[in-house]
Amino acid sequence: MASRVSKDFIRKKVWDEILARGVARFPLPPHGRIPNFAGSEEAARRILSLPEWARARVVKVNPDSPQKPVRLAALEQGKLLLMPTPRIRSGFILLDPKLVPRRLYSYAATIKGAFKYGRLVKSLGELESLVERVDFIVEGSVAVNRWGERLGKGEGYGELEYAILLEAGLIDPDVPIATTVHDLQVISYRLPQDPWDVPVDIIATPTRLIRVEERPRRPPGILWHLLPRSKLEEIPLLRELAKRQRT
């Protein structure tokens, strides 16, 4: 419980600061969200300069507002874009830029547009038939540090998405994971971490690119003994994975 309180304290401190400094963008207030921030376009451009990004054919990007420039760039560069649906309740959305009119890429890079122009993938079998491997992941963050330790908004869905894709064999355990944040979200001290937390390799801000040199080990997949039953009940993909393990 102490770790939980500490995480919440850090989140609130970051949300308060980016709001007070005037760098938070709509939707406001940033509290309770992956905060949208001034300079998200510049942070995205730093991701696009990476050789890991250039090599990637399939990228998974979270659906939050500050990562929209990354999603749009993926479509513009002809990459397959995988987006999780809210709370992963309906699985993932796969966007193939060849199937989206170019003039609508910007709309398709939003969650509403993705539902309209992407393919809703509700089962692991279908996802495995459509995607051989996800080559690069971009996550949103509330706070992150130079050790690659990351805090999301506290619901754990980004971690579950990683674990689901890992259990399905669709990502390598060391798949490059990046995050785009404002410089104010880069914390100078260690962050409390739980066993299911997934550290990042690369941090892109409007002013700099940070490569994590000694990130912690990532979890080996879904930690079933720590998974709340509520998550299993609300996410069909988790139930599908649990059934696979029993057979």
C-alpha positions as CSV (number, residue, x, y, z in Angstrom):
1,M,0.0,0.0,0.0
2,A,2.9,2.4,0.7
3,S,4.1,2.0,-2.9
4,R,0.6,2.7,-4.1
5,V,0.4,6.0,-2.1
6,S,3.8,7.0,-3.2
7,K,2.9,6.5,-6.9
8,D,-0.2,8.6,-6.5
9,F,1.7,11.3,-4.7
10,I,4.2,11.6,-7.6
11,R,1.4,11.6,-10.2
12,K,-0.4,14.4,-8.5
13,K,2.8,16.4,-8.2
14,V,3.5,16.1,-11.9
15,W,-0.1,16.9,-12.9
16,D,-0.1,19.9,-10.6
17,E,3.2,21.2,-12.0
18,I,2.5,20.9,-15.7
19,L,-0.8,22.6,-15.1
20,A,0.8,25.4,-13.0
21,R,3.5,25.9,-15.6
22,G,1.0,26.3,-18.4
23,V,2.3,23.4,-20.6
24,A,-0.8,21.2,-20.3
25,R,-3.0,21.1,-23.3
26,F,-6.6,20.1,-23.8
27,P,-8.2,18.0,-22.4
28,L,-7.9,19.8,-19.1
29,P,-7.3,19.4,-16.3
30,P,-4.5,16.8,-16.9
31,H,-5.2,15.0,-13.7
32,G,-6.3,11.4,-14.1
33,R,-5.0,11.3,-17.6
34,I,-1.9,10.7,-19.7
35,P,-1.4,14.5,-19.9
36,N,-1.3,16.2,-23.2
37,F,1.5,18.7,-23.3
38,A,2.9,21.6,-25.3
39,G,5.7,20.3,-27.6
40,S,4.3,16.8,-28.2
41,E,5.0,17.2,-31.9
42,E,8.7,17.9,-31.3
43,A,8.9,15.0,-28.9
44,A,7.3,12.8,-31.6
45,R,9.8,13.9,-34.2
46,R,12.6,12.7,-31.9
47,I,11.0,9.2,-32.0
48,L,10.9,9.3,-35.8
49,S,14.6,9.9,-35.9
50,L,15.4,6.6,-34.3
51,P,16.8,3.7,-36.3
52,E,14.5,1.3,-34.4
53,W,11.5,3.3,-35.6
54,A,12.8,3.4,-39.2
55,R,13.2,-0.4,-39.2
56,A,9.8,-1.1,-37.7
57,R,7.0,-2.3,-39.9
58,V,4.3,-2.8,-37.1
59,V,4.1,-0.3,-34.2
60,K,1.8,-0.3,-31.2
61,V,1.0,3.2,-29.9
62,N,-1.4,4.1,-27.0
63,P,-4.5,6.1,-28.0
64,D,-3.9,9.1,-25.8
65,S,-3.8,12.7,-27.1
66,P,-0.1,13.5,-26.7
67,Q,0.9,10.4,-28.8
68,K,-1.3,11.4,-31.8
69,P,1.6,12.8,-33.7
70,V,3.4,9.5,-33.4
71,R,0.3,7.6,-34.6
72,L,-0.1,10.0,-37.5
73,A,3.5,9.6,-38.6
74,A,3.1,5.8,-38.5
75,L,0.3,6.0,-41.0
76,E,2.1,8.5,-43.2
77,Q,5.2,6.3,-43.3
78,G,3.2,3.2,-44.3
79,K,3.5,1.3,-41.0
80,L,0.8,-0.9,-39.6
81,L,-0.5,0.8,-36.5
82,L,-1.9,-1.2,-33.6
83,M,-3.9,0.6,-31.0
84,P,-5.5,-0.8,-27.8
85,T,-9.2,-0.1,-27.4
86,P,-10.1,1.7,-24.1
87,R,-9.4,-0.6,-21.2
88,I,-8.6,-3.3,-23.8
89,R,-12.3,-4.4,-23.4
90,S,-12.7,-4.8,-27.2
91,G,-9.2,-5.9,-27.9
92,F,-7.1,-3.9,-30.3
93,I,-7.6,-1.9,-33.5
94,L,-5.3,-2.5,-36.5
95,L,-4.9,0.4,-38.9
96,D,-3.5,-0.3,-42.4
97,P,-2.6,3.0,-44.1
98,K,-3.3,1.4,-47.5
99,L,-7.0,1.0,-46.5
100,V,-7.4,4.6,-45.2
101,P,-7.7,7.6,-47.5
102,R,-4.6,9.7,-47.0
103,R,-6.6,12.9,-46.4
104,L,-8.2,11.1,-43.4
105,Y,-5.0,9.9,-41.7
106,S,-5.2,12.7,-39.1
107,Y,-8.7,11.6,-38.1
108,A,-7.8,7.9,-38.3
109,A,-5.0,8.6,-35.8
110,T,-7.6,9.5,-33.1
111,I,-9.5,6.8,-31.2
112,K,-12.8,7.7,-32.8
113,G,-11.3,7.7,-36.2
114,A,-9.5,4.4,-35.5
115,F,-12.8,2.7,-34.7
116,K,-14.2,3.9,-38.0
117,Y,-11.2,3.2,-40.3
118,G,-9.4,0.4,-38.5
119,R,-10.1,-3.2,-38.0
120,L,-11.4,-4.2,-34.6
121,V,-9.5,-7.3,-33.5
122,K,-11.2,-9.0,-30.6
123,S,-9.4,-12.4,-30.4
124,L,-5.8,-13.5,-30.1
125,G,-6.2,-15.9,-33.0
126,E,-7.3,-13.1,-35.3
127,L,-4.5,-10.8,-34.2
128,E,-1.9,-13.6,-34.7
129,S,-3.2,-14.1,-38.2
130,L,-2.9,-10.4,-39.1
131,V,0.4,-9.4,-37.3
132,E,3.5,-11.5,-37.4
133,R,5.4,-9.3,-34.9
134,V,5.1,-5.9,-33.3
135,D,8.5,-4.2,-33.8
136,F,8.2,-1.0,-31.7
137,I,6.0,0.3,-28.9
138,V,5.2,3.8,-27.8
139,E,3.6,4.4,-24.4
140,G,2.2,7.5,-22.8
141,S,3.4,8.3,-19.3
142,V,2.7,10.6,-16.4
143,A,6.2,10.3,-15.0
144,V,9.4,8.6,-16.1
145,N,13.1,8.7,-15.1
146,R,16.5,8.0,-16.7
147,W,16.4,4.4,-15.4
148,G,13.4,3.8,-17.6
149,E,11.0,3.5,-14.6
150,R,7.6,4.7,-15.7
151,L,4.3,5.7,-14.1
152,G,1.1,5.6,-16.2
153,K,-2.2,7.0,-14.9
154,G,-2.6,4.1,-12.5
155,E,-4.9,1.7,-14.1
156,G,-2.3,-0.8,-15.4
157,Y,-3.6,-1.3,-18.9
158,G,-0.3,-0.4,-20.7
159,E,1.4,-3.2,-18.7
160,L,-1.4,-5.6,-19.5
161,E,-1.2,-4.8,-23.2
162,Y,2.6,-5.6,-23.1
163,A,2.0,-8.8,-21.2
164,I,-0.8,-10.0,-23.6
165,L,1.3,-9.4,-26.7
166,L,4.3,-11.1,-25.0
167,E,2.2,-14.2,-24.0
168,A,0.9,-14.4,-27.6
169,G,4.4,-14.4,-29.0
170,L,3.8,-11.1,-30.9
171,I,6.6,-9.2,-29.3
172,D,10.1,-9.9,-28.2
173,P,10.7,-9.5,-24.4
174,D,13.2,-6.7,-25.3
175,V,11.1,-5.0,-27.9
176,P,12.1,-1.3,-28.0
177,I,9.6,0.7,-25.9
178,A,9.6,4.5,-26.0
179,T,7.6,7.2,-24.4
180,T,7.0,10.9,-25.3
181,V,6.6,13.3,-22.4
182,H,7.3,16.9,-21.4
183,D,10.6,17.7,-19.8
184,L,8.7,18.4,-16.5
185,Q,7.6,14.7,-16.5
186,V,11.2,13.4,-16.4
187,I,11.8,12.8,-12.7
188,S,15.4,12.9,-11.3
189,Y,14.8,10.2,-8.6
190,R,13.8,6.6,-8.6
191,L,10.2,5.8,-9.0
192,P,8.3,3.1,-7.0
193,Q,7.7,0.1,-9.1
194,D,5.5,-3.0,-8.9
195,P,6.4,-6.5,-10.3
196,W,4.1,-5.9,-13.3
197,D,5.6,-2.5,-14.3
198,V,7.2,-2.4,-17.7
199,P,10.2,0.0,-18.0
200,V,11.0,1.9,-21.2
201,D,14.2,2.1,-23.3
202,I,13.8,5.6,-24.8
203,I,12.4,8.9,-23.5
204,A,11.6,11.7,-26.0
205,T,10.8,15.2,-24.8
206,P,10.4,18.4,-26.8
207,T,14.1,19.2,-26.1
208,R,16.0,15.9,-25.9
209,L,16.2,12.2,-26.5
210,I,17.2,10.0,-23.6
211,R,18.4,6.4,-24.1
212,V,18.1,4.3,-20.9
213,E,21.4,2.5,-20.2
214,E,20.5,0.2,-17.4
215,R,16.7,-0.4,-17.3
216,P,15.2,-2.9,-14.9
217,R,14.1,-6.3,-16.1
218,R,10.6,-6.5,-17.6
219,P,8.0,-8.9,-16.3
220,P,7.9,-12.3,-18.1
221,G,4.3,-12.0,-19.0
222,I,1.0,-11.9,-17.1
223,L,1.5,-12.4,-13.4
224,W,-1.6,-14.4,-12.9
225,H,-1.3,-14.7,-9.2
226,L,-1.3,-10.9,-8.9
227,L,-4.0,-10.2,-11.5
228,P,-7.2,-8.8,-10.0
229,R,-10.2,-10.9,-10.9
230,S,-12.0,-7.8,-12.1
231,K,-9.5,-7.4,-14.9
232,L,-10.0,-11.0,-15.9
233,E,-13.7,-10.5,-16.0
234,E,-13.7,-7.3,-18.0
235,I,-11.0,-8.2,-20.6
236,P,-11.9,-11.0,-23.0
237,L,-8.3,-11.4,-24.3
238,L,-7.2,-12.2,-20.7
239,R,-9.8,-14.9,-20.5
240,E,-8.7,-16.3,-23.8
241,L,-5.1,-16.5,-22.6
242,A,-6.2,-18.1,-19.4
243,K,-8.1,-20.7,-21.4
244,R,-5.0,-21.4,-23.5
245,Q,-3.0,-22.0,-20.4
246,R,-5.5,-24.6,-19.2
247,T,-5.5,-26.6,-22.4
